[in-house]
Amino acid sequence: MKYDTLIRQALIIDGSNTPGYLADVGILAGRIEAIGDLATVAAAHEVDARGLVLAPGFVDVHTHDDTVVIRHPQMLPKLSQGVTTVIVGNCGISAAPVSLRGDPPDPMNLLGTRAAFTYPRFADYRAAVEGARPAVNVAALIGHTALRSNHMDDLQRTATPDEIAAMRGQLQESLEAGALGLSTGLAYASAFHANTDEVLQLSEELTAFGAVYTTHLRSEFEPVLEAMDEAFLIGRHAKAPVIISHLKCAGAGNWGRSPQLLASLEQAAKTHPVGCDCYPYAASSSTLDLKQVTDAFRITITWSTPHPEVGGRDLQDIAAQWGLSLMDTARRLQPAGAVYYGMDEADVRRILAHPLSMVGSDGLPEDPFPHPRLWGAFPRVLGHFSRDVGLFPLHTAVHKMTGLSAARFGLTERGEIRERYWADLVLFDPLRVRDVADFKEPQRAAQGIERVWVNGVLSYSEGQANGQRSGRFLARSGALGGGFSSL
Ligand SMILES: [Zn+2]
């Protein structure tokens, strides 16, 4: 047999943002061995893919799957969407390098309880991922808040020179061990008090590695443009590509400003590599943040440590039942998680459609009542936004979750269907693909995802993970790929 697997007569949408073409694909030893007319060749496994699209496996560039890839390595919420690589460590929070003195500070608690944090060095985390053999590939950022929590007794202030030096040492060691870059979550109270200079100094470690800077901006509300400027300043200082996490116009007073945000992004892109990720929903989700409590839009509680019984209920209902204000109710629920219906659909669409934006789920795998993006983000872009709404062609939707993403994060030999690239592949039905998870029933697998291969191994088919787990840890592989700086 010349190939391990032959996928016959699929419409190949190769991730490069060009229209599809019909061809056969031969897989051998984990890689794409041949693309073309392979009608006369046989293989151990053959798949008739007529009527289906074959795309590169999706790269979920924005996840909080840090510890779940080890504790629940089957990764069904992601695999069932066609995701074959997750990037962890976003928003300033990472599982490594972390040495906790108590419970994880907010929002590190999104990654699990204290028991989940057992990786004092990044190399320990990498070894744990390799040992767990998750079903998807894993690449990792180092969280600024995680570094702060390692070296500071009080997160409500900026770091001292000694603390910054200690954080820099840990960041450098982690980059040497294969981390992709640094992430910050400056909006969160645990990092908000870090001044720009603290991040600027830390970011200097990125330069020698060509590593990336990703950021959950200091504000996604009215001061969002100033927050973007801060991110660009840091990136230019470090000569590090900038990726703005889940770009959005948050809060009713901010709706309609997406053209300004995108103009700012385009302006910065003229002289520096910048981009953003976003998830395809007009609601956000995180820990319950008192600063975001408002009666201007709906807020749903997803979990609460003191009141687990209220998961899935609206904050307003709970407040009415308890006879308390929204703020007092929120205080009583903490620590807790929430979904905020705080975006405008037109802004979401404009940002999603922009050439500089990638798709990332921002799914929260620990949440007992998660935002549906955890199970639905990628099929929602393919089905709802591309096919049904017509926001962009299917090959552009695929590009935003494959080729663009791999180039931005420097994942070499992934993200496109090309000979000798790794065989991370998803076969889907372009007429049937759709997200099924919604805010009422958020834990439901998408429809229309027919088969998923990870490093050449068939890992998901007929609506089920088949128990094969062939994901790898993806270390930063040096200089970033092309296509970064151009619009
Ligand atoms: Zn975030």
Boltz pocket constraint, residues with backbone or C-beta under 6 A from the ligand:
constraints:
  - pocket:
      binder: B
      contacts: [[A, 90], [A, 91], [A, 185], [A, 216], [A, 245], [A, 246]]
      max_distance: 6.0
